[in-house]
Amino acid sequence: MTNLAYPFDSSYILKKRKSIKRELLEQIQAAKASGSKILEKRIAILGGSTTHDIKDILELFLLDNGIQAEFYESEYEQYWNDVMFDNAELVEFKPDIIFIHTSTRNIKNFPTVRDSRENSDAILAEQFSHFETLWNKAAETYKCPIIQNNFEQPFWRLMGNRDAWDFRGRLNFVSRLNQKFYEWAQTHENFFINDINYMASCYGLQKWADPFYWHMYKYALCMDAIPEFAFNIANIIKSIYGKNKKALACDLDNTLWGGVVGDDGAENIEIGQETSVGQLYAEFQSYIKAHKDLGVLLTVDSKNDEENALAGLNRPDSILKPDDFIVIKANWEPKDRNLLQTAAELNIGSDAMVFVDDNPAEREIVRALGGAAGAKTAVPEMAAPERYVNTLDRNGFFEVTQFSSDDLSRNEMYKANVQRAKQEASFSDYGEYLRSLEMKAEIKPFAPIYMNRIAQLTNKSNQFNLTTLRCSQADIERAAADKNCITLYGKLEDKFGDNGVVSVVFGHADENDKTVFHIDLWLMSCRVLKRDMEQAMMDSLMAECKARGIKTVKGYYYPTAKNKMVKEFFTQFGFEKTSEDEGGNAVWARAAEDYQNMNRYIKVNE
């Protein structure tokens, strides 16, 4: 919904929230009817101030991201008591995410100008301990991700500029307390900072912290800032559950450089440090290029002759070079068609892409992809070059909540896939092609080093995903610690490079009959499809089942709009379908003891 894309009209959202919600719920119902699976999550908002409007607007942004939320709200300023004293309603709610909405107003004790350094440090330790105790108790009780606000700066400075560096200053105290929050986040998984300090500075601290709203309504921020605040929280939540975008599709002319390369010539487009306009585009190119290190796939979608496009990218002062892009579509085909072809080549959905183009007509055409009920390509409003970075950055398309070594090398992995495709085309015998890859796999129980990546996969893989179970890192860690569970990750490499962790399987022994095993999740990255990795994973799973005395293995298939390719997945392994309901949800089963290994081309754990 364009009304909910940054930059948005906060007043309009606040005024029209009910009608916007109705429209979004209609879209959700249409998506469900078309076979799309909607994430349903329970979110506990524990407030140090009034949170009702935050909840209402947050719900809109989550619905816009395909997440249907049920909420628990603490009573005013009861965030501490609800967790520490096990509020029965919160315990029964069993939150999937806890959001702690506190602000500088909830700091109970500040140093005064009479305090010594020792006293100031003691006050800091006491304030931090208040929150640390809360986080530990919440993590132990609910074992779910926790989102915590940091603190906005105080809206007055007793000592003026000295307040920033003097240990007695309130501004200095807040900065030191924020730093302790950041150090905690660096050492604790499933803990995320909602950076209201940054938001308040962007918004304008005097407006954000308007005392009227605190004393009148006990709001920690002004009413008009609530949509910005809720949008930021929604970005964290949708990232936790894998709703981030995966790729950028960039136009060239007047998007990555100033001017039209076909008309002006590569030597005359504006890029680099020679002009102020060229500097704008150079800064934007630097911003785009930095996304490669986040694992974002870069592509070109431009109406241009390819020769001219490459000439523009090959200029010495161009930050982005042809090699930075996985796919370059520079031709005279419609851009929406190019985008769909690019998505197919990358083996991702068009709804995983962000289309960046200065032309409003082209943006409108691409927005129509997916239809009224379909998941759509993100198309931000690229109004003016000086706002390009801000527009993309504030939309939070690539919000980072998990980050793994695989992200750093994702672009190289996809380029290696292109090499594999070329080699495959040179073989007439597919088995010989697989042997030529010299594949090696590591298939082992979930390990701490890969927990982050495993959680990422559960929230990203759609086509080869039998049950489309979405898991936070906390969910993955619980499964790994459960002795009744079997957990396996699969890491694959070949002569072209390391694909990283590409497959995840886990399940549990039946509570009433430990000889029966249920496969709760089976997924694999489609970039390693039909390379015997699924066979290698099944071999390892069955071996572990046999070792545990399991006699029957049950698998499940829950259909979605994207996972039809695995509808008959279990057939190849000798499973028989034991039931199927009207919605196509099927149960499969087979004996474990007579299973024979099927992997022929991958060396496992050697």
N, C-alpha and C positions, 0 to 999 in steps of 0.2 A: 504494500500500500504506500503510494508516494507521499501521503500526508505524514507518514511515520519515518521517512528517510531524512537524514540530516542534509542540509539545514531545514528544520521544520518550524512551524508556527506554534509555539507553546500555548498561546492563548486559545487558538483554535482547538488544539487537542484537549485542553482542559474543559472548554465549553462543549465540545461535541463528543465527549468520551463515550457516552451511552450509544449513540448512533454508530460510532466507529467500532465499538465492541460488537454490536449486532452484525455489522458487515463482516467483521473478521470471523465471528462464529459461523456465519453462513459459508464463508470460504472454507473453514475447517470441516464443516459437515460435507461440503461438496468434495473436498479432498478425501475424506474417509469413504464416501460413496464410490469414488473412483479407484479405491484400493490402496491409497496412501496411508501409511501408518503414522499416527500423530503421537508425539511424545506427551505423556501425561505425568506431571511431577508435582510433588508436595513441597511447598516452600514455606518455611517458618520465618516471619519477619519479627525480630526481637528489637523493639525500639527504645531508645533513650529519649525519644520525643514522639510527637504525633506522626503516625505512619499511614493513615487510611488512604489519603490521596496518592501517596507513593505506591501503595498496593494497587490501586485502581489503574494508574497509568502504566506501571510495570506490567500488569496483565496484558495491556494492549500490545506492548512491544514484544512480549513473549508469544502471544498469539500470532503476531506478524512473522515470527520466526518459526512457526509450526510447533510451538510448545504450549500445551493447555495446562494451566497451573491451578492447583487448589492451594489456598493460603491459610496459614495460621498467623494471627497477629497477637502479640503480647499486649497487655494493658499498658497504659502510659508509664514509661520508665521502669518497667518490670523485667527488662531484659536479663538482668543478673539473677533475680529471684526465680524466674521460670526455669532457668538451666540448673542453678545450684541446688534448688529445693525440689527438683523433679516435678514440675507442674504436671498433674495427671492428664490434662487435656493435650499438652505438648507431647508427652510420652506416648499417648494413644495415637496422636497424629502421625508419628513416625516420619519425620521430614526427610526428604531427599537432599535438601539444601537448607542451611541455616544462614540467614543474612542478619548481621548485627548492625543496626543503624544507630550509631552513636556519633557525637560531634563534640566540638570544643566545649559546648554547654554542659557536657557530661563529665568534664574533668572537675573533680570535686576540690582539689587543692592545688594551688599554684605557689611558687616561692614568692616572697615579698622582698623588697629592697633591704630589709633588715636581716635576711637569712644569709648564713655562711655558705660556702661551697659545699660543705659536708651536709648541711641541712637541705640544700637544693637537690643534691644527689639522692638523699634519703626520700624526699618527696617524689622524685622521679621513679625510684625503685618501687615505692608504694603504689603509685598510679599504674605502672606497668604490671605489677603483680596482680592487681585487680582484674585486668584483662587476661593475663596469662592463665590464671586460675580458671577463669570462665572458659577459655578456649580448650584447656585440657579436659575439663569436665564435659563440655559439649562433644568433643571428639570421642571421648571414652564412652559416653552414653549413646550417641546417635550414629557414630561412625559414618558421617557424611561430609561432603565439602562444606566449609565455612567461609563466608564472605564477610569481611570486616571493613568498615570505613576507617581510613586514617583520619587525621584531624585537620580541618581548615585552620588557617592562621587566625589568631584573635583579631577582632575588628577594631581594637584600639591598642596603642602602644604607650605605656606609661613613661618610658624613657626615650621616646622618639626612636631615632635610628639605632641608638645603643641597645635597644630592646632585642635586636637580632643576634647580638654576640655576647652580651653580658649574661652570666649564668643565672642572674636574678630576673632576667626579662621573661615575660610571658611568651613572647615570640620565640625566644631561644628555647624555652621549656617545651613548647609544642613541637619544634623541630627535632629536639632530642628524643621526645617520646615517639614521634613518627619514625625516627631511625630505628628505635628498638622494635617497633612493629615490623619494619622491613627486614631486620635481622631474623626475627622469628619466622617470617614468611620464607626466607631463604633456606631455612633448615627444617621446614615442616611441609610435607606434601598435603594436598587437599585443603590448603589455606590460601585465601586470595584477598588481596587488598583492593578495595574500591576507593580510588584516588580522588576523594572529594577536595583534597588540598589543591590539586591541579584544576579540577572543575571550577572551584570557587575563584581561583585566580583568573581563569579564562572568562568567567561570567562577570567578574567584578566583585571583589569581596564586600564592598559597601552595600551593593544590591543583594548579594547572596545572603549575607548575615543581617539583613534588615531587622533590628530589634522589635519592630512592630509585630512581626509574625511570631516571634518567640513569646512575647508577653501576652499577645492576644489569643494565639492558637496553640502555643507550644510546638511550633514548627521550627526545626533547626535550620531551615533555609526558606527563602521567599517562595511564594506560591508559583510564580512564573518559572522558577528554576526546576520545579519538580519533573517536568518531562525530560529535561536534560539529565537529571539525576537518575530517573528510572531507565532511560535509554542506556546509560552506562552500566547499570546493574544487569539489564537484559543482555548486554554484550558479553559480560562475564558468564552468565548462566548458559547462554546458547553456545558459547565456546566450550564450556565444561562438557556439554552433551553433543559436541561434534557438529554444530551447525555453522561453523565457519565456512567461508568460501575457500576454494583451492587454487584458483587461477585468475590472472588478469588478462583480458583481451584488449589490447591498446590500439587505438587509431594512431596515425603518425602526424599528418599535416595539421598544424595548429593545436596539436595535443602533446606530442613529444618534442616538437620543435615549432618555431614560428614560421609561417609561410607554407606554400604549396611546392613541394620539391619538383613535381613534374613541370610546373610553370616557371618557377624561379631558378631551378637548377640547384644541385646539392651545395654549390659554393655560395649561394645567396640566402639559404634558409637561416633563421636566427637561432643559434645554439652556441653556448660557450660564454666566455667572459668579456667579449668585445663590446656588447651593448647591454643595457639594463633588461631588455626583453629576452635576449639570449641567456642572461643569467637566470631569469625566471624559469625557463625551460630546462636549463642545466640542473637547477635545484630539484625540479620535478623528476627529471631522469634519475638523479641520485637517489631520490626517495623511492622510486619504482625499483631500481636495482637492488636496494637494501632488502627488499622483500624476498629475494632469492635465498638469503640466509635463513629466512623463516620457513623455507620449504614451499613458498608460493610459486606456482608455475607461471612463467611469463610467455605471452604469445602476442602476435601482431594480427590485427584485423583491419586492413586498410584498403581503400579504393586507390590503387596505384599500380603502375608497372613495377614488377619486382626489381628490375634493374635500378630504377630510381629510388625505390625504398631502401635497397641495400646501400646505394651510394650515400644516402642521408645518414644511415646508421654507421657507415664506415668513415665518416668524417673524423679527423684526429681529435676534435673537441667534443664529439658525441660521447656522453658517459655510457650509454647503452650501445652495445655492439651486436651484430647478428648472432653471435654465439651465445648471447644472454637469453635468447628466446628458444623455446622448445619447438614451436610451430610459427612459421611466418606465412600468413595469407595476405599477400599483396597482389590483388587482381581486381577485376571489374565485376565480380559476382556480388550479389546482395550480401550485406554484412551479416544479416541474421543467418543466411545459409552457411557462410564461412564459419561463423561461430559454432553452429551445430556440427559441422565437419571437424572443427578443431576439438570439440568436446569428445566426439567419437574416437578421434585419433589418440587422445589422452586417456580414453576409457573412463571418463567422468561424465556426470550429467551437466547439461547446460545451466542448471540451477546452482552449480558449484562455481560458476564463473562471475566475474565482475567486468562489465563492458565499459570502457573508458573512452569517451568520444566527445569532442567539442560540439558536434552537429546535433541540434535538438531533433531533427527529422529522423536521423539514424537511431538516436536513442529511443524514440517512440516506437520504431519498428521492432527493435530488439526487446523492448518491454513487453510486447505482445506474445513473445515466445512462452509456451506453456499453457496458454488459454486462461480462462477465468479462474479455474480451480487448480491449475497446475503450479508446481513450484517453479519459480521464475529466475532468470538471470538478473543479478543486481545491476541496476543502471543509475549511477549517481548523476546528479545535475552538475555538469562541468561548465560553470558559467563564465569564469574569467581565469586566465592563467595564474594570476596572483593568489587565487583561492583553490587551485587544484590540489595542492598538498593537504590543506586544511580539510577540504571536502572528503577526500579519501580517508584521511587519518581519523577524523571524528566519526565517520560511519562505522568504524569498528568491524569491518569485514573480516579482518584477520587477527582478532583479539587472541592473545597468547595466554592460555592457562596451562597447557602442557607443552613441553619443548624437549625434543630428543635429538640425538646425533643423526638420526635418519632425516630429520628436517633439514639439516645443513647440507645433505647430499642428495636431496630429492630431485633437483633439476638434473644432476648427473645420472641418477637412476633412470629417469625418463629418456634421457639421450641414449643411454645404453640399450634401452628397449628398442629404439629406432635401429641400432646396429643389429640387434637380435633379429628384428623383422627382416632386415636385408639378408642376413645369413640364412634365415629360414627359407627365403625365396630361392636360394641357390641349391636347396636339397630337394630331390624327388621323393626321398624316403623320410618320413617325419621322425621315425625312431632314430635314424642316423643323425638327424639334426639335433635331437635331444642329447645323444651321446656326445656330439661335437661341442656342446655347451660346457661339458666337464663340471657338472653341478655338484655342489656339496651343501648339505643341510645340517643345521643344528636344531634338534627337536628335543626340548626339555621342559620340565615344570616351570611355571612362572618364576622369574628371578627378579629381585629388586631392581637391578639395572634396567630392566625392560618394562617395568610396571607402567611407566608413563606412556610408552609407545603402544603397549597393549590396550590401555584405555583409549588412546587416540583411535586405534583401529576399530574398536567396538562401536565408536561413534561416527566413523566415516564410511565403512564398507557397507554397501547396499546391495549390489547385484549378486555377489557370492556371499550371502549371509542368510542362513537357513531360518533363524528365528528373529533376526533384527533386534536382539536384546541390546539395549544401550546401557553402558556401565560407566560410572565415574571411577577414578583411580581407587577410591575407598572401596567400591564394590569389588574391584579386581583383587585388592589386597585381602579382603574378607574371604574370597574364594580360595586364594592361595594358602591361607592359614587354616582352612577347614579340612580336617583329616578325611571327611567323607567325600571330598571333591577330588577329581583328577583334573589337573590343569596342564596345558601344553601350549608352548609357543613354537612357531617354526620360522627359522631364519635361513634364507637361501642366498647363495652366491654362485657365480659361474665365471667363466673366463673374461666376461665383459665387465664384471664388477659385482659389488655386494648389493643385493636388493633389500637388505635389512630384514626386520621382522615383518613377515607377510601373511602369517596365518595364526589363528588363535582358536583353540578348542578347550572348552571346559564343561564339566557336568558333575552330577552327584549320585551317590548310591541311594537307592530307595530307603526311606526311613523304616519301612515295615519289612523289607526284604533286601538285605544287603547284597544278594546275588543279582539284583537288577540294577542296571546303571542307566541314568537318563542324561542324554546330551543336551545341555542347556543352551550352548552357543557353539556355532561352527561358522567361521568366516575366513575368507582369504582375499587378498588383494588380487584384483583381476589382471594385474600386469604379469602375474606368474601363472595364469590359467593354462591348463593342459600341458603342464611340464612335469607331471607326476608328483607335484607337491601335495595334492589332496590324497593321493595314494600313500605317500610317505607318512602323512599325518595320521591317516586311518590305521596304518600298520603300527605306529607307535601307541596310539590309543588302545587298540585291541591287545597289544602286548601287555600294557599296564593293567587292563581289565583282567586278563588271564592271571597275571601275577597276584591280583587281589581276590581271586576266586569268584569273579563275576561270571555268571552264566549267560545272562541275557542283556543285550545292549539295545536301548530304545532311542531312536532319533526322531526329531520333530521338524516339520516344515510349516511355517506360517507365511502365507502369501502376502506380498505387497506389490505395489505398482512396479517395483524395480527388480525383484528377485526371482522372476519366473524361470531364469536360466537354471536354477537349482531345484526345481520342482521335483524332478526324478533323481536327485543326486544319490540317494541311498540305494537305488536299484543296482548300480554298478558294483556295489560291495555285498550283494546277496541279501540285503534287507527285504522284508516283505511288508507291504502296507497293511496295518491291522485295523485302521479306522480313518475316516475322513468325514468332516462335517460339511454343511452346506456352504460355508465360507472358504472351503478348500484347505482348512487346517488339518494336517495329516500326521498320523503316528506310524512309525516304521520300527521293525524289530528284527533281530537276528541273534543266533547263538554265537557266543564268543569263542568257544573251544575249538570249533572246526574252521576258524578263519585262517586263510593263507595269505601271506604277504603279497602285495600287488605292485609295489614300487620296483621299477626296473632300471631307472636311469639316474637316480640320485644316491650319492654316498651320504649316509646319515651318521652324524656324530663321530666322524673319523678324523 
